[in-house]
Amino acid sequence: MKAPFYYALLALGLALPGSAWAQNELSNFSAAGRGGVINTFAQGYQAIGVNPANLGRAGAPLVSFTIGEFGAGGASRSLTQNIFKNIITADSQPLTAAQRTELVGALSGPDVLNLNVDATTVGFAVALPNGLGGIAFSNRLRNSLHLGLNPNAADILVNGQNAAIVRQYYPTANTSGSPTPTNPNAPLVSTVLDGTSIQLASTSEYNVSYGLEVLSKDGLHASIGVGYRYIQGLGIVDVRAESGSLYAFTALSPVFDIDYGTLSSNPNFNSVRESGVFNSVGNGHGFDFGLAVEVGKGLRLGASVTDIGNMTWTGNVVTATDQRLQQLQSQGATTYDIFSSLADQFDTDKQTLFTYEAAKERKAALPGKFRFGAGMRVSSLVEVGVDVTTPLNKVAGNLTSSFVGLGVDFKPVNWIRLSSGVSGGAGYGASLPLGLTFVTPVWEAGFSSRDVTGYFSDKSPYYSIAAGFLRFKIGGNKEEQ
């Protein structure tokens, strides 16, 4: 069986040039143009997954909806721009000795690759009459990939059985193709890979959120909100080695086209073979809770916790447990196609880092987050805001670290809205976003980037784009962001 890691990473990697990638809130091109700052800006369906209490705020459009908003991007904190492009395009030129050494160094870091895609297929919200608040519905597709490697993992990926840590315990190369007995003095894989994480999450979610104003006095308004989502799990890869322990499992739908070999006949293996883009291998339930406060005519505050819940993966579940480092059969990377090399390291048909086992199911927490925002509507032309988002766990699909952003919207004329700001964290460096939205009383369309400097950065490349062309607002406040 070829490793699930390879097919997952390759599928995402091949999708990158055609559709693009990004990090948090990229399916909202307005938020992307502010670098992800959204907590106090979001109204209507945009409040889903951010702060459902905003649905209870007065002045929202009577009806708002969107079709087909998407965002995408990819970044690295350790790769150069040239190496990044070579890896993504799977450059087939043979590596020289100097390039192999350079590649090992470039692949060593906690944020070697961060690739994500967000798409809102449809979003709809309506403000209920008689002060009953607001309700919103949406379907979103969420995909994320995170690759962080310690120096040993990077060396093994590039050099295979010739990696320094492998040669230390297995000085003789294995050319016979037969398994080499495990050296009883070899360290555990969790020790060898300490600090390494390989994570992918792919889901389709169906959301409903509700917000209600609970306090309305002169100069002070407060709303609360709750959101629920049913989640179809399309695939997950979660491999983490930290503090002497190993956490490793995968569950991938047939769309990833994986041959599980002899594992498929194991009685503990729940095989899902029927093809289909949305043929899930797991499901779950998530909840959001939010509070929004408005002080005076311009100051807004918002706090929320999102993605509280669990997934249960029941199809094509494969796990791996800790073991001593084995001699590897792989010779490592011969080109910049590190995804193929990664496949060799996790191929269950060869002697590799892991030994796979079939499992009936695996439960995992959702990527929970705490979010706080403060914003000020300076005038009808200018609004500014600050967001802080902190991950509550380290599961696949979550941010790798806290996100902080400052965003601003400015309308130089009544039919154009410009967005910008500065943001950082979440596995990315300091970013300078930029967005352009065309505005009419009913219709909006626009596009944006989370970091316009990332296109030109040699040491920390970051490519991103978000766009939407079918956003509508009817009645009520026409200043929805």
C-alpha positions in Angstrom: 0.0 0.0 0.0 1.3 3.4 -0.9 1.2 5.7 2.0 -1.8 7.9 2.6 0.5 10.8 3.3 1.8 10.8 -0.3 -1.6 10.8 -1.9 -3.0 13.5 0.4 0.0 15.8 0.0 0.2 15.1 -3.8 -3.5 15.8 -4.3 -3.2 19.1 -2.5 0.1 20.0 -4.2 -1.2 19.4 -7.6 -4.3 21.5 -6.9 -2.2 24.5 -5.8 -1.3 26.0 -9.2 -4.8 25.7 -10.6 -6.9 27.0 -7.7 -4.5 28.6 -5.2 -4.3 28.2 -1.4 -4.4 30.2 1.9 -4.9 30.2 5.6 -7.8 31.4 7.8 -11.0 33.0 6.4 -9.9 33.0 2.8 -13.4 32.1 1.5 -14.3 35.7 2.5 -12.4 38.0 0.1 -13.2 41.1 2.3 -11.6 39.5 5.4 -8.6 38.2 3.3 -8.0 41.8 2.2 -7.7 42.8 5.8 -5.3 40.0 6.6 -8.0 37.8 8.3 -9.4 40.6 10.5 -13.1 39.9 10.7 -14.6 39.4 14.2 -16.2 42.9 14.4 -16.7 43.3 10.7 -18.7 40.2 9.9 -22.5 40.4 9.5 -25.0 38.0 7.9 -23.7 34.7 6.7 -20.1 36.0 7.2 -20.6 35.6 11.0 -20.7 31.8 10.6 -17.7 30.2 12.1 -16.4 33.6 13.3 -18.9 35.1 15.8 -22.6 34.1 15.6 -23.5 36.9 18.0 -23.0 39.3 15.1 -26.3 38.0 13.7 -28.1 39.7 16.5 -26.6 43.1 15.8 -29.1 45.8 14.7 -28.7 47.3 11.2 -27.8 44.2 9.2 -29.2 43.7 5.7 -32.6 42.0 5.7 -31.2 39.3 3.4 -27.7 38.6 2.4 -26.3 35.7 0.4 -23.3 34.6 -1.7 -22.5 31.8 -4.1 -19.0 30.5 -4.8 -16.6 32.6 -2.8 -13.2 31.0 -2.5 -9.7 31.7 -1.3 -6.4 30.0 -1.5 -2.6 30.3 -0.8 0.6 28.6 0.2 3.5 29.7 2.3 6.8 28.6 3.8 8.9 30.0 6.6 12.0 28.0 5.8 12.1 27.4 2.0 13.5 29.9 -0.5 11.2 31.1 -3.3 13.1 29.0 -5.8 13.0 25.8 -3.7 9.3 26.4 -2.9 8.5 26.6 -6.6 10.6 23.5 -7.5 8.8 21.5 -4.8 5.3 22.6 -5.8 6.0 21.9 -9.5 7.9 18.6 -8.7 10.9 19.7 -10.7 12.4 16.6 -12.2 16.0 17.8 -12.6 18.4 15.4 -10.6 19.7 16.9 -7.4 23.4 17.6 -7.0 25.1 16.9 -3.7 25.1 20.6 -2.9 21.4 20.9 -3.6 20.7 17.9 -1.4 22.5 19.5 1.5 20.7 22.8 0.8 17.4 21.0 0.7 17.9 19.3 4.0 18.4 22.7 5.6 15.5 24.3 3.9 13.1 21.5 4.9 14.1 21.8 8.6 11.6 24.0 10.4 8.2 24.1 12.2 6.5 25.7 9.2 8.1 24.2 6.1 4.7 24.2 4.2 1.3 25.6 5.1 -1.3 25.1 2.3 -5.0 25.7 2.8 -8.1 26.2 0.7 -11.5 27.6 1.7 -14.6 27.7 -0.3 -18.1 28.8 0.6 -20.4 27.2 -2.0 -23.4 29.0 -0.7 -24.2 31.3 2.2 -27.5 32.8 3.2 -28.7 35.0 6.1 -31.9 36.8 7.0 -32.7 39.3 9.8 -35.9 38.1 11.6 -38.7 40.6 12.3 -39.8 42.0 15.6 -36.3 41.9 17.2 -36.0 38.2 17.0 -32.4 38.3 15.8 -30.9 36.8 12.7 -30.2 33.3 11.3 -27.7 32.1 8.7 -26.9 29.0 6.8 -23.9 27.9 4.7 -21.9 25.1 3.2 -18.2 25.4 3.3 -15.3 23.2 2.1 -12.2 23.4 4.2 -8.8 21.9 3.4 -5.5 22.5 5.1 -2.0 21.0 5.0 0.8 21.6 7.5 4.3 20.2 7.2 6.9 20.8 9.9 10.1 18.7 10.1 12.9 18.5 12.5 16.5 18.1 11.1 16.3 14.3 11.4 13.0 14.1 9.5 14.4 16.5 6.8 17.5 14.4 6.4 15.6 11.2 6.2 13.2 12.7 3.6 16.1 13.8 1.4 18.7 11.0 2.0 16.7 8.0 3.1 18.8 5.2 4.5 21.9 7.4 4.1 20.6 10.0 6.6 23.0 10.5 9.5 20.7 9.2 12.2 20.0 6.0 10.2 23.7 5.4 9.3 24.5 5.8 13.0 22.6 2.7 13.9 22.7 0.9 10.5 26.1 1.7 9.0 25.7 -0.9 6.2 23.4 0.1 3.4 20.6 -2.3 2.6 20.8 -3.3 -1.1 19.2 -6.8 -0.8 15.6 -5.6 -0.5 15.1 -7.9 2.5 14.2 -6.4 5.9 17.2 -5.6 8.2 16.9 -6.7 11.8 16.0 -3.8 14.1 19.0 -2.6 16.1 17.9 -2.9 19.8 19.9 0.2 20.6 18.2 2.4 18.1 16.1 5.2 19.5 12.3 5.3 19.2 10.8 7.0 16.2 9.1 9.6 18.5 12.6 10.6 19.6 14.1 10.7 16.1 11.2 12.8 14.8 10.6 15.0 17.9 9.1 18.3 16.8 7.8 16.9 13.5 4.2 17.3 12.3 2.5 16.2 9.1 -1.2 17.2 9.1 -4.0 17.3 6.5 -7.7 17.9 7.1 -10.4 18.0 4.4 -14.0 18.5 5.4 -17.4 19.6 4.0 -19.6 21.3 6.6 -23.2 22.4 6.8 -23.8 25.3 9.1 -26.6 27.1 10.9 -26.0 30.0 13.2 -28.3 32.3 15.2 -27.8 35.6 17.0 -30.0 37.6 19.3 -29.7 41.0 20.9 -30.1 40.7 24.7 -29.3 44.2 25.8 -30.3 47.5 24.2 -29.7 50.7 26.1 -28.6 54.2 25.0 -25.0 53.7 23.9 -24.8 50.0 24.8 -25.9 47.0 22.9 -25.1 43.3 23.5 -25.8 40.2 21.5 -25.2 36.5 22.0 -25.1 33.7 19.4 -24.7 30.1 18.8 -23.8 28.0 15.8 -24.0 24.4 14.9 -22.4 22.5 12.0 -22.6 18.9 10.7 -19.3 17.9 9.3 -18.5 15.3 6.6 -15.0 14.1 6.9 -13.3 13.7 3.5 -9.9 13.0 4.8 -7.4 13.4 7.6 -3.7 12.8 8.2 -2.4 13.6 11.6 1.2 12.6 12.5 2.9 14.4 15.4 6.0 13.5 17.4 6.6 15.6 20.5 7.8 15.2 24.0 8.6 11.5 23.6 5.3 10.4 22.3 3.9 9.6 18.8 0.4 10.4 17.6 -0.3 9.0 14.1 -3.4 8.1 12.2 -5.1 8.6 8.8 -8.5 8.2 7.3 -8.9 9.1 3.6 -11.9 8.8 1.3 -11.7 7.0 -2.1 -11.2 10.3 -3.9 -7.5 10.0 -2.7 -7.3 6.8 -4.7 -5.3 4.7 -2.2 -4.7 1.0 -2.4 -4.6 -0.3 1.2 -3.3 -3.7 0.1 -3.5 -6.5 2.7 -4.8 -4.1 5.3 -8.2 -4.0 3.5 -8.8 -7.7 4.4 -8.2 -7.0 8.1 -11.4 -7.5 10.1 -10.7 -4.2 11.9 -10.6 -2.3 8.7 -13.9 -0.6 7.6 -13.3 -0.3 3.9 -14.9 2.6 2.0 -14.4 2.0 -1.7 -17.3 3.7 -3.5 -15.9 6.6 -5.4 -17.3 10.2 -5.1 -15.9 13.6 -4.2 -18.1 13.9 -1.1 -18.1 10.2 -0.1 -17.1 10.7 3.6 -15.1 8.5 5.8 -16.2 10.2 9.0 -18.6 12.7 10.5 -18.8 15.1 13.4 -20.6 17.9 15.1 -19.3 21.3 16.0 -20.5 24.3 17.9 -19.7 28.0 18.1 -20.5 30.4 20.9 -20.2 34.2 20.6 -20.7 37.5 22.4 -20.8 40.9 20.6 -20.9 44.3 22.3 -21.4 47.8 20.7 -20.5 50.9 22.8 -21.6 54.3 21.6 -21.9 54.7 17.8 -18.6 53.3 16.7 -16.9 50.9 19.1 -17.5 47.2 18.6 -16.1 44.3 20.7 -16.5 40.6 19.9 -15.4 37.3 21.6 -16.1 33.7 20.5 -15.1 30.1 20.7 -15.5 28.1 17.5 -15.2 24.5 16.4 -16.0 23.0 19.7 -16.7 19.3 19.2 -15.4 16.1 17.8 -15.0 14.0 14.6 -15.5 10.3 14.5 -13.5 8.7 11.6 -15.0 5.4 10.7 -13.7 4.5 7.2 -10.3 3.6 5.9 -8.8 4.3 9.3 -5.1 3.4 9.7 -2.9 4.0 12.8 0.7 3.7 13.7 2.4 3.3 17.1 5.8 4.1 18.3 8.7 1.7 17.6 12.5 1.7 17.3 14.1 3.2 14.3 14.5 0.6 11.5 16.8 0.5 8.6 15.1 2.1 5.7 14.7 0.8 2.1 14.3 4.3 0.6 17.3 6.0 -1.0 15.7 9.4 -0.5 14.9 12.2 -2.9 16.6 12.2 -6.3 14.7 15.4 -7.5 12.7 18.2 -5.8 9.7 15.9 -5.9 9.7 15.5 -2.1 6.2 14.1 -2.1 7.4 11.0 -3.8 10.2 10.7 -1.3 7.7 11.2 1.5 5.7 8.3 0.0 8.7 6.0 0.3 9.2 6.9 3.9 5.6 5.9 4.7 5.0 3.0 2.3 3.6 0.0 4.2 5.0 -2.4 1.5 8.6 -1.5 2.6 10.6 -1.3 5.8 10.0 2.3 6.8 9.6 4.5 9.8 6.1 3.2 10.7 4.2 0.0 10.9 0.5 0.5 10.1 -2.4 -1.1 11.8 -6.1 -1.2 10.7 -8.7 0.4 13.1 -12.4 0.4 13.3 -12.6 4.1 14.1 -10.7 7.0 15.5 -12.1 10.0 17.4 -10.4 13.4 17.1 -11.2 16.9 18.4 -12.2 19.6 16.0 -9.7 22.5 15.6 -11.1 24.7 18.4 -10.2 28.4 18.6 -10.7 31.4 20.8 -11.3 34.6 18.9 -11.3 38.2 20.1 -11.8 41.3 18.1 -12.2 45.1 18.6 -13.3 47.5 15.9 -14.2 51.1 15.4 -16.4 52.6 12.7 -14.6 55.9 12.3 -17.1 57.2 9.7 -19.1 55.9 6.8 -15.9 55.8 4.8 -13.5 54.2 7.3 -13.6 51.2 9.7 -10.7 49.6 11.5 -10.3 46.5 13.6 -8.0 44.2 15.6 -8.3 40.5 15.8 -6.6 37.8 17.9 -7.2 34.1 17.3 -5.7 31.4 19.5 -5.8 27.7 18.7 -7.1 25.6 21.6 -5.5 22.4 20.5 -2.9 21.0 18.0 -5.1 18.8 15.9 -5.0 18.7 12.1 -6.6 21.7 10.5 -5.9 24.1 13.3 -3.6 27.1 13.4 -0.1 26.3 14.3 0.2 29.4 16.6 -1.8 32.4 17.5 -2.9 34.9 14.9 -2.9 38.7 15.3 -4.1 41.2 12.8 -4.9 44.8 12.3 -7.3 45.6 9.4 -8.9 48.7 7.8 -11.6 49.3 5.2 -11.7 52.6 3.3 -14.1 53.8 0.7 -12.5 56.5 -1.5 -15.7 56.6 -3.6 -19.1 55.0 -3.0 -18.6 52.2 -5.4 -15.1 51.0 -4.3 -13.9 49.6 -1.0 -10.2 49.2 -0.3 -8.9 46.9 2.4 -5.5 46.5 4.0 -3.7 46.1 7.3 -0.9 44.0 8.8 -1.1 40.5 10.3 1.2 37.8 11.6 1.3 34.4 13.3 -0.5 31.2 12.6 2.7 29.8 11.0 3.1 32.8 8.8 5.4 35.8 9.0 4.3 39.5 9.0 1.9 40.0 6.1 0.7 43.0 4.2 -2.8 42.3 2.8 -4.6 44.2 0.1 -8.2 43.9 -1.2 -10.4 45.6 -3.7 -14.2 45.3 -3.6 -16.7 46.8 -6.1 -19.8 47.9 -4.3 -23.4 48.6 -5.5 -26.5 49.0 -3.3 -27.3 45.3 -3.9 -24.3 43.5 -5.4 -20.6 43.2 -4.5 -17.6 41.5 -6.1 -13.9 41.6 -5.3 -10.6 40.0 -4.9 -7.7 40.2 -2.5 -4.4 38.8 -1.2 -3.4 38.0 2.3 0.1 39.2 1.6 1.2 41.2 -1.5 4.8 41.1 -0.3 4.9 37.3 -0.2 5.0 37.1 -4.0 8.4 38.7 -4.0 9.9 37.4 -0.8 12.8 35.0 -1.4 13.2 33.7 2.1 9.5 33.4 3.2 7.4 33.0 0.1 3.6 33.4 0.5 1.2 33.2 -2.5 -2.5 33.8 -1.8 -5.7 35.0 -3.5 -9.4 35.2 -2.5 -12.3 36.2 -4.8 -16.0 36.3 -5.0 -18.4 37.7 -7.7 -21.9 36.8 -6.5 -22.4 38.5 -3.2 -25.8 40.2 -2.6 -27.5 42.3 0.1 -31.1 43.3 0.1 -32.6 45.9 2.5 -31.4 47.1 5.8 -27.9 48.4 6.3 -25.9 48.6 3.0 -22.6 48.9 4.8 -22.1 45.2 5.5 -18.4 44.3 5.3 
